[in-house]
Structure formats: C-alpha cells, structure tokens
Amino acid sequence: MPKSDIFGVLQNDRRRYVLEILHNKGSQSVRSLSEEIARLESGIEEPKSSIRKSIYVSLIQTHIPKMESLGVIVYNREKESVELLPASRNFDIYMETVKKGDIPWSQFYLGFSVFTILGSVIIHEEVIEWISSSQWMLFISLAFLASSTVHQLHTQKLEE
C-alpha cells in the first residue's frame, strides 16, 4: 500500500480510532465503534446521543467507505459490522501509541545516548574517579541490552 494512502487514513483521528479499536477488540458493530469513539473524543463515559449519532453518520458516510476502498477493512452492511483485513498490518509501524506521560522510544534512545556520551566524557576527564572506564562501558552495554529487550517485548505485545 502506498505511503500516501496510509497517511491519508492516519491523518484523521476517527480513522485511527477505528484501527486501534478493531486491532484491540476484533470485529465490531458500527454502533459500538461510534460509542467508543464518542467516549474517546469527549472524555466522558456516557456522551450525548447527538455526539454518538454524529460520529455514527461520519463513520458510515466517510471513514468506513474510505478505509474499505483501500482494502483496510471490510464492512458487512447486513450485520453493520466492521472487520480488519490483512492490509491493516501496513499501519502497525505507524500506530505506536504513546500513553500520556510516556515518551516515544526514539526520544528515549536519544536521551539515553546523550546520557552515555556525557558520562563517558566525565569519566574520561576523571571528574568522577570512583568508576572506571571499563565499569562504565559494562554498565552502558547492559543498560542498552536491557532497554532494547524491553523495547522488543513491547513491540511484540503490540503485534499480538
């Protein structure tokens, strides 16, 4: 799938919500999708029926047809259910969700790299004498191994 199509889907919050919900919960009715999206958008447990209806209409008229035309989902009109298709896996790499208060892995590794460089300079200049260069290298190697292992496990969990 061309990246322009992927980004075209992902540029809209409601389409991203549809992907996330279907990925996490499996096949859903349009009604349950609209209710869940209404909760996410409003931040309240029981959004007004007018909000749910507005989202339902936008899903039926705009978002579901667009995603269906790209082969990302299939919409069963009789059952009013929506299901992900294998093409939806093209979105996985772009869908890493970062919870409030967390940072993306790329920022974590950037910060960790700056920390290791500064630490290396401090140890090399003998500002800190109670840790040797070899101890520092071992610590950094183990820390990178631990963080990359956690990152790998996190990625596998998202793929399940």
PLY file of the C-alpha trace (Angstrom):
ply
format ascii 1.0
element vertex 160
property float x
property float y
property float z
element edge 159
property int vertex1
property int vertex2
end_header
0.00 0.00 0.00
1.42 3.41 -0.93
2.51 5.60 1.97
0.23 8.38 0.73
-2.78 6.08 1.27
-1.52 5.04 4.70
-1.02 8.65 5.76
-4.37 9.58 4.21
-6.05 7.13 6.57
-3.95 8.06 9.59
-4.40 11.81 9.21
-7.89 11.54 10.68
-8.42 10.82 14.39
-11.60 8.81 13.84
-9.97 6.50 11.32
-7.05 5.97 13.71
-9.54 5.17 16.48
-11.28 2.65 14.21
-7.95 0.92 13.54
-6.99 0.88 17.22
-10.37 -0.41 18.40
-10.56 -3.15 15.77
-6.95 -4.13 16.42
-7.57 -4.41 20.17
-11.11 -5.82 20.22
-11.64 -7.51 16.86
-14.73 -7.16 14.69
-17.17 -4.51 15.94
-20.56 -3.11 15.03
-20.60 0.43 13.68
-22.73 1.38 16.68
-20.16 0.11 19.18
-17.37 1.82 17.22
-19.26 5.13 17.30
-19.94 4.78 21.04
-16.30 4.02 21.83
-15.05 6.87 19.62
-17.55 9.23 21.29
-16.13 8.25 24.69
-12.57 8.80 23.46
-13.32 12.17 21.87
-15.46 13.55 24.67
-13.53 12.09 27.58
-16.74 11.11 29.35
-18.25 7.66 29.88
-21.75 8.50 28.55
-21.53 11.06 25.73
-24.73 12.67 24.45
-26.69 10.72 21.88
-26.28 13.59 19.40
-22.49 13.16 19.58
-22.73 9.39 19.11
-25.13 9.85 16.18
-22.85 12.42 14.53
-19.91 10.03 14.80
-22.02 7.11 13.54
-23.04 9.12 10.46
-19.46 10.23 9.75
-18.26 6.62 10.03
-20.95 5.34 7.63
-20.69 8.17 5.11
-16.97 8.97 5.12
-14.49 6.93 7.13
-15.65 3.35 6.59
-16.03 3.77 2.79
-12.56 5.32 2.53
-10.94 2.54 4.55
-12.94 -0.14 2.73
-11.93 1.23 -0.70
-8.27 0.88 0.34
-8.77 -2.72 1.45
-8.03 -1.97 5.11
-11.40 -3.06 6.49
-14.47 -4.90 5.32
-17.93 -3.58 6.16
-20.81 -6.06 6.34
-23.86 -3.92 5.62
-26.35 -6.60 6.73
-24.77 -7.04 10.16
-23.44 -3.47 10.28
-20.09 -4.88 11.41
-16.57 -3.80 10.58
-13.54 -6.09 10.48
-9.86 -5.52 9.82
-8.29 -7.05 6.72
-4.65 -8.22 6.45
-3.73 -4.95 4.69
-4.24 -3.21 8.04
-0.84 -4.58 9.11
0.69 -1.87 6.90
-0.39 0.61 9.59
1.17 -1.14 12.58
4.53 0.59 12.34
2.83 3.99 12.27
0.38 3.23 15.08
2.72 3.06 18.07
0.68 4.69 20.73
2.38 6.66 23.42
0.35 6.98 26.59
0.13 10.32 28.36
3.27 10.85 30.41
5.32 8.39 28.32
7.84 9.23 25.63
8.36 7.58 22.22
11.19 5.05 22.01
13.12 7.30 19.62
13.24 10.07 22.23
14.21 7.56 24.93
17.18 6.32 22.87
18.23 9.87 22.00
18.21 10.89 25.66
19.95 7.69 26.71
22.66 8.26 24.10
23.26 11.83 25.31
23.50 10.50 28.89
26.09 7.88 27.89
28.21 10.39 25.95
28.19 12.88 28.82
29.01 10.11 31.28
31.85 8.91 29.10
33.33 12.40 28.87
33.05 12.90 32.64
34.73 9.56 33.34
37.43 10.13 30.70
38.23 13.53 32.19
38.40 11.86 35.61
35.79 14.16 37.13
34.38 11.02 38.72
37.10 8.71 39.95
35.07 6.04 41.75
34.04 4.34 38.47
36.48 3.10 35.87
36.06 3.33 32.11
35.64 -0.43 31.84
32.95 -0.43 34.56
31.15 2.39 32.75
31.30 0.51 29.43
29.91 -2.63 31.05
27.11 -0.64 32.72
26.17 1.11 29.46
26.27 -2.15 27.48
23.98 -3.86 29.99
21.66 -0.84 30.10
21.35 -0.79 26.29
20.75 -4.55 26.29
18.02 -4.19 28.92
16.30 -1.27 27.16
16.40 -2.93 23.74
14.99 -6.14 25.25
12.13 -4.20 26.85
11.55 -2.39 23.54
11.44 -5.71 21.68
8.95 -7.20 24.17
6.81 -4.06 23.94
6.81 -4.27 20.13
5.84 -7.96 20.20
2.99 -7.16 22.59
1.67 -4.52 20.18
1.79 -7.01 17.29
-0.33 -9.59 19.14
0 1
1 2
2 3
3 4
4 5
5 6
6 7
7 8
8 9
9 10
10 11
11 12
12 13
13 14
14 15
15 16
16 17
17 18
18 19
19 20
20 21
21 22
22 23
23 24
24 25
25 26
26 27
27 28
28 29
29 30
30 31
31 32
32 33
33 34
34 35
35 36
36 37
37 38
38 39
39 40
40 41
41 42
42 43
43 44
44 45
45 46
46 47
47 48
48 49
49 50
50 51
51 52
52 53
53 54
54 55
55 56
56 57
57 58
58 59
59 60
60 61
61 62
62 63
63 64
64 65
65 66
66 67
67 68
68 69
69 70
70 71
71 72
72 73
73 74
74 75
75 76
76 77
77 78
78 79
79 80
80 81
81 82
82 83
83 84
84 85
85 86
86 87
87 88
88 89
89 90
90 91
91 92
92 93
93 94
94 95
95 96
96 97
97 98
98 99
99 100
100 101
101 102
102 103
103 104
104 105
105 106
106 107
107 108
108 109
109 110
110 111
111 112
112 113
113 114
114 115
115 116
116 117
117 118
118 119
119 120
120 121
121 122
122 123
123 124
124 125
125 126
126 127
127 128
128 129
129 130
130 131
131 132
132 133
133 134
134 135
135 136
136 137
137 138
138 139
139 140
140 141
141 142
142 143
143 144
144 145
145 146
146 147
147 148
148 149
149 150
150 151
151 152
152 153
153 154
154 155
155 156
156 157
157 158
158 159
